[in-house]
Amino acid sequence: MNAAKRHGKPGELVFLPLGGAGEIGMNMYLYGHGTARRRSWIMVDCGVKFADERNPGIDVILPDTSYIEANRKDLLGIIVTHGHEDHLGALAWLWPRLQAPVYCTPFTAELLKRKFDEAGLLGEVPLRVVLPGSHIELGSFDIELVSVTHSIPEPNALAIRTPSGTVVHSGDWKLDRAPQIPPHMDEARLREIGDEGVDALICDSTNVLREGVSPSEADVAATLTEIIANAPHRVAVTTFASHVGRMECVIRAARQAGREVVVAGRAMRTMIDAAREVGLLKDAGQLLEPNVFGFLPASKVLLLCTGSQGEPRAALARIAADSHPEIALENGDTVVFSSKTIPGNEKAVTAIHNNLAGLGVEIVTSDEALVHSSGHPREGELEQLYEWVRPRLLVPMHGEMRHLQQHTLFAEKCGIAEAVLAVNGDMVRLAPGPGEIIDEAPAGTLHVDGRLIVPSFDGPARFRRKLSFAGVVFVSLVVGDNGRMDVDPQITLEGIPEEAESGQEMSDYLLDIVDQSFGAIPRARRMSDDVVMDTVRSAVRRAGETAWGKRPICRVTVHRV
């Protein structure tokens, strides 16, 4: 990259994703204003991505914030668009590294307060609660919150104005004319912002691969009401805990059918409490604890529970395994999965389906009925937003590479003059002038391992992956000053087959290899621990491949006497 590109032009507005561009989840977007020599920054969202079997023992994955940490004195604030984990879940972990005030609406603030309290940060983080439609003034940035519709209360798009240009950051959204909870999407304000002139639209790409428009929550509510009214026995509904609008329509349908509502799952209780703090779920009535479930008539109870994504510790997983201490389902009961299975969770969800089927439970998913609608826009909704905002430049976000590519092509097809595909670490000039990638910044991931933040590339998960494939052999040697082993070597095998291909005990076979490899080392060279460890380790690994077809990890310890 040449010097002119590196230094840019005075008064530029730039966009730098550190998470969420090239993946779904872990959203973290920086907007900078100034010159390459000195920019002021705002951060939009600070989310997590959930780990899978590729990262054994890792709880969640965080964006690498090393770039903005190095420029922390110029970070003016963190704006959280809404309360989903992939937009705020990293804040309690990363805020001590960022040390900037946090701005969000009341419902999101309730969720953050609970997270900060658990992390021991409550009262330390400057949490600024603002109302939808408000303006936030931070240095040369004027940030306006614009209400949109999504699958959680109080989602916001942002109109970010600077002396160099205006950008609309869509946040997560869909176009729903009949949402179950307010506010409605502020079409009028988005049109007005478009009339003012928008240099760039940074836009959600999650559902760009789907044509048409997403079904309304009102349509989903009608289907759920019918299923709950016609179910002969117990009904359980599992959905995303954050989907307060969906919970409200399920509770309403239960009341209409004369059913009591039992809630199971800590995350769902947390969301309900947060919603009630800001005036939502006012008409939900009393929501019962799991310990009363078994005492209610089968036709008079509805269970709202966590576990729609197959989470092993969630309520539904334990119910399906018939191991929940207070809730049991049986033949003739109905379970509704009012959710979409997130890619990567298919096996876990299928296991729960099979366990429920084994109990004789009827299962209803979005494959059989309209019991779920996504919170993200399809092509028809994207085209509508383009017409309202009329941006000069489109930069797709919140999507994997295929989504970003398709969104770029779709924007060009819809007549947007420019489109730039950027991934995490790409710095894009938005204004003035044409959109262009002008620089790059470090962008990777960090792992949350228990209570610690650890590296992702050379961290503990890398060794655990190796262990899961080939096991480990521990060898302990006691070597005297004469260069001989004074006692027999000790060997411990973990994750290794008991017998070699020949039928010999694997431990005996590998002990013979240890003796042979040690004996082959010249006496003088046995005085070097490194030589002994390297020689024995290499021999054991080669022997493992001969006897088993895999090279195990080998750890050799030498004790001198």
N, C-alpha and C positions, 0 to 999 in steps of 0.2 A: 504494500500500500504506500503511495507516494506521500511526501510531506504535506502537500496541499490538502489531501484528503484527511490526513491525521489531524491537522489543525483546524480544518473547517473554516466557516465564515463567522463574523461577529453576529451576535444576537440570534443564534440558531435555536430552534426547538427540536429536541431529539427524543427518541424513544429507544429504550433499552430493556428488553425482557430478560429476566434472570430465571424465570420459570414459567411454564404454561405455553410456550411457543415451540412446538415440536412434540408436545405431550398434552394429555388431558389430566389436569391436576397441578398442584404445586405452583399456583399462580403468583407471580411477583413481577411487577412492571415498573420501571423507572422512567420518569419524564424529566429531562434536563433542559435548562435554559441558560444561555450565555455563550461563551466561546470554549474551545478545547482547553484553553489555559485555565479557565475557572467557570464552572457551571454550578448553578443551584439546582437541587434535585427535589422531587417529591416521589414517594413510593405509593403505588396503587396495589393493594392486597399483599398478603404475606401468608401463603397457604402451604399445606403439606400434600404429599402424595403417599398413599398407603403402600407398604412393602408387600411383596409376594414371596413365593417359595424360592425365587432367585436370590433372595437376601435373607437367609435363615437367621432367626433370632432378632431381626430388626423390626422395630415397631412402625415407625413412619420415616419418610424421607423429606428432607428440607432443602430449599435452594441454598447454593453457596453464595454468601453475601460478602465475600472478601473485597469485591470491587467497591461497593458502597461503604463498607467499613473503612476503607482507606480514604474515603471522601466524606466521612460521617459529619464533619463540621459543616458541610454544605447540604446535608439532608434536612429539609425544612419540616417535613411531616409525613405521616403514613396515613393514607385514606383507605378505609376498608369498605368495599362496595356492598357487601352483604355477609351473612353469617354462616356460609358453608365452610366446612373444614378446609377445602382446597383453596380458600381465600383468606382465612384467618387463623388456621390451625397452627401455623409456625410462629405466631407472634410471641406466645409465652416462652418459647424456646430461644428466639432470636432477638427479642427486644433488648436484652442487656448488651448485645453487640451493636445495636442501632441507636438507642438512646434518643429517639425522636418522639414528639407528641403523636398520639393516635386519634384520628377523627372517624366517627361512625354514627349511625342513627341509633335510636333508643333500643330496639330489639337486639341489634348486633352488640351493643354495649353490654346488655345483660349477659349475653353469652361470654363476652370477653372478661367481664368481671369475675365470672366463675373460674375461667381458665387462669387468670392472673392470681386469684386467691389460692388455687391449688399450687401454683408455682411460687408462692410467697412474694408476688409482685404487686398485689393490690395496694393501692395508695402510693406506689412508687412510679408506676407508668402514668404519664399525663394523658388521661383519657378524656377527650373533648366530644361531648354528645351534641350532635347537630340534627336538625329536622330535615326530612325530605324537602327538596326545593331550596335549601339553604345555599349560601355562598361561603366559601372558605378562602380567606386571603392569606397567602403564604409567599412572601417576597414578591417576585414578579408574576406569580401564578394567581389567577382567580379561578377557583374550582367551584362549579355549580353542580349540585346533586339533582338529577332528573329521575323521577320515578319511572320504573319499568315493571313488567310482570315477570315472575320467575316462580320457582317452587319453594320459596321461603319468604317470610315477611320482610318488607322494606328493602327490596333490591333497588339498586341505583345504577344508572349510567352517569358518567361525568362529562361535563363540558369544561374543558381546560383551556383557559384563555391566557395568552402571554402577549407581550408587545410584538413578538415575531410571528404569531399565528394562533389559530384555534384548532383544537383537536377534540373529537368526541370519542370517549372510551366507553364502549357499550356495556361493559360488565357482562354478567350472565343474564339472558333475557329470552323471552318468547313473546309473541303477539297474542294475547288472550283478551278477547272482548268481554269475557264473563268470568273473571277470577273469583275464587271463593272467599278471599279476604282482600281488603283494600291494601294499597291504592291501585287504581287502574294505571295502565301505561299512559304517560303524559304526552300523547301524540301532539297536542297543540304546542307544547313548549319545544318539542323536538323540531317541529316545523319552523317555529320562530328562530331557533338557533340555526337551522339551515338557511333561513332568509338572511341572517347576519353574515353568513359565509363560513364554511368549514373547510379548513385545509386538509384534514385527515380524519378518517374514521378507523379506529382500532376495534376490531369486531370479532365477537364470538363465532367460532367455526365448527362447533361440536356436531351439529346436524346438517351441515352443508351438503352431505352426500344424499340427503333425502329431498325428494320433490314435494311440492305442495305446501300445506301449512299444518301445524300441530293441532290435534284436537284440543278443544277447550276443557278446562277443569269442570265446567258445568256439565259437559257430556260424560266425563268420568264419574261425577257425582251421581248422575242419573242411573248409570249402570250399577254402581255400588249400592245405591238405595234399593234397586230391584233385587239384587242378589241377597242382600241382608233381609229384606222383607220375605223372600220366598224360602230361605234356608230352614229346614225342619228342626235342626238341632243347634249345637254350639257353632258360633262363627268366630274365626280369628282373622284379623286383617293385619298384615305386616307391610310397612312402608318405610321410607326414609324418615328418621326421627325428626329431621328439620322441616318436613313438609307439613307445616301447621294447617294450611288450607285443606290438605287432604284429610288430616285428622279431624278437622272441624266437620267436614261433610260426612265422614264415617260416624262420628258421634251423633250428628243430627239424624242420620238414617237409623241408627240404633234406637234412638229415642222414639222415632216414629213407629218402629217395629215393637216397641214395648220392652226393649232389652236394656239391662244394666251394662255399664262399660267398665271393664277391668283393664288396667294399664300395667304392662310388664316390660321392664327394661329401663336401666338408669338413664340412658341417653334420651329416651322419649319423655321421661319425667322431667328431665332438665329443660327440654324444649317447652313443655307445657307450662312449667313454672315461669320461664322467661316470657312466654307469650302472655300469660296472665298479668305479669308485671307491667306490660305496656298496653293493657286493655283488650287483648285478644282473647278468644275462647270464653267470652263473658256468659254465653248461654249454654255452655257445655254441661253445667250441673256437676254433681259429685262424680268423681272418677275413682273407682274402687281399687284397693290393693290386691295383689295376687292371692293372698291368704283366704279371700272369700270366694274365689272362683268355683271351687268344688262344692260349695253349699248352694249355688244358684241353679234353678231349673235349666236344663239344656236349651230350651227354647227361649230363655229370658236373659241370655248373657251374650255379650260380644267382647272379645279380647283384642285390644290394640297392643301390638308387641314389636320389639326390635328383632332383627335377624333376617331382613329381606335379602342381604347379600351373603348369607351363609356363614356369618361370623360365628366361630365355634363357641364363644362364651356368651353369645346373645341368647335372649329368652327362647326364641323359636328353635334354635339348634338343640337346646336341652329338652324342650317339649317334644320335638320330633324323635329324639333318642329315648323318650320316656324316662328321663332322669331329672326333670324339674321337680323340686321339692313340693310345689304347691299347685301346679297346673298339669292336667292331663287331658289329652284328646283321644277320641275313640271312634269306632265305626259309625259313619253317618254324619260326623262333624264336617265343617267346611273351613278351609284355609284359603284366603285370598292374598296373593302376592301383588299388592298395588304398587308395583315398582318395576324398574328395568334392571336386569342383571348387568352390572358393570363388567366390561371385559376383564378377564382374569379371575372372576369369581364363579365361573360356570360350574366347575367341578364341585365346589362347596355347596352351591345352591341345589344342584342336581342330587347330591347326597341327602339333603334335607327333604327334597321332593320324594325320594325313594323311601326314606324313613317314615314320612307321613303316609305314603301309600301303603306301607306295611301295617300301619295302624288302622287302615280302612277309611282314611280321611279323604274327602273330595278336595282336589286342588284346582284353584282357578288362577291363571296367570294372564298376562296381557296377550298371550297367544290365543286364548279362548274367548276373551271378552275385553271390552274397552275399560280396563280397570287402572290404566296408567297413561299419562301423557307426559312427554318430556318437557323440561323447563328451558329448552334451547331451540333456536329458530331453524326451521327448514328453509329451502330456497325461496319459497313464496314470501315468507316473513322477512328474509334478508332484503329481497327486492323492494319490499314496502319501506323498510328503514332507509334504504338508499334514496328512495324518492323523497322522503321527508328531509333528510339531512343534506343530500346532494354534495358529498365530499369530492374534492379534487383527487385525493389519494386514499386508497384502501390498504391497510396492513392487517392481515388476518392474525388472530391469536386464539388461544384456548382450543388447541387441536393438535393431533399428531400430523406428521408430515403430509400424509395423504389428504387430510382435511385442509391444511394450509394451501396445498397446491390447487385443490379443487375450488377453494374460496377465491383464490387469485384469479383463476380462469373465469369463474362465475361473475366476479365484479367487472372484469373486462367485457364480458358478454353483455352485461347490463349497462354499459356505457360509461363506467367510471374511467376517467382519463388515465390514471396511474394506479398500479398495484405493486407492492413490494412484499416479497416473501422473506421474512426474517425469522430466525430461530434464536433460541437462548444464546445470549452473548453478542448478538449483532446489534450495533448501534445504528439507528436509522435517522437521517435528517428528515423531519417532517415539513419544516418551513424555516425560512423562505426558500423558494426555488423548488426544483423537482425532488421527489422522494428518492433517497439513495442510501445504501449502506455505506457509512463513512468510516467506521472503526469497529473494533471488537473488544470485548471485555471478558475476563474470566467468568465462566458460568458452568457450574457443576452441581454436585449434590453433596449433602451431608446426611449421615444416618443417626437416628435416635436409637440408641442401644440401652434399654433400661432407663436409667436416669441420666445418661451421658450422651453428648453429641460427639460422634467419632467420624473419622474420614470414611468416605465411601469406597474409594479406589483401593487403598491399601489397609482398610480397616478390618475389624473382626469378621465381617460377613465373608470376605474373600477366603479366609482360612476355613470357615465353616463349610463353604461350598466344596472345597477340596476334601474335607472330612467326609462329607455326604457321598462323595463318589468313590473314595478309595480307602477310607479308614486310616488308622494310624498305628505304628509300631513304636513302642518305647523300649529302648535298650539301655541298661545300666551296667557299666564296666568298672571294676576296681583294679587298678594297675599299680604295681609296686615300683620302687626305685630301680629294680632290676629289669624293668620292661616286661614283666610277666603278669598275667592275671592271677592275683592271689586267691580269688574265690571265683566260683562259676558265674558267668554273666547272667543277669536277670532280664527277662523279656515280658512285656505286657502288650496284648493285642486288643484293639478296640475297633469294632466294625470290620473285622477280618473273618473270612470263613474259617471254620474249625479244622477242616482238612484240606490238604493240597490236592491237586489233580491226581497225583499218584496214590492217594489214600493215606499218606503219612500225616500225622498230626502237624498242623501248620506251625505251632509253636516249637515243636521239636525240630522241624525242618529249618526254620529260621535261626534257631539256636546253633545248629550245625554250621550254617552260613556265617554267623557271627564269629564262631571259633575259627573257621577256615580263613576268613578275611583278616582277622586280627593276627593269626599266625603267619600270614603272608607278608606282613609289614616288617621290614628289616628292624632288628632290635634297636638300633640307634634312633630310628624315626618314630618308634613307639613313645619316645619321651615328649613328643609334640601332641598335645590334646587335639589340635585342629586336624592333624594328619590322621589320628585314630578315628575321630568322629566322621570325617569325610569318607574315609575308606570303608568303614563299617556301614555307614548310611547308604552309600552307593551300592554296596554288595547286597544289602537287605532289599533295597528297592528293585534291583535287577532280579533277585530271587523271587520276589513277589510276582513279578511279571511272568517268570517261568512257571511258577506253581499255580498261578491263579488267572493270569491274563491282565492284571492291573498292577501299577506301581503304587504301593501305599506311601503315605507320608511316614517318614521315619525320624525320630528324635533320639539322639545318642547322648548320654551323659557319661563323662569320665571322672572317676573319683581317684585321687592320688593318695597312696599310703606309704 
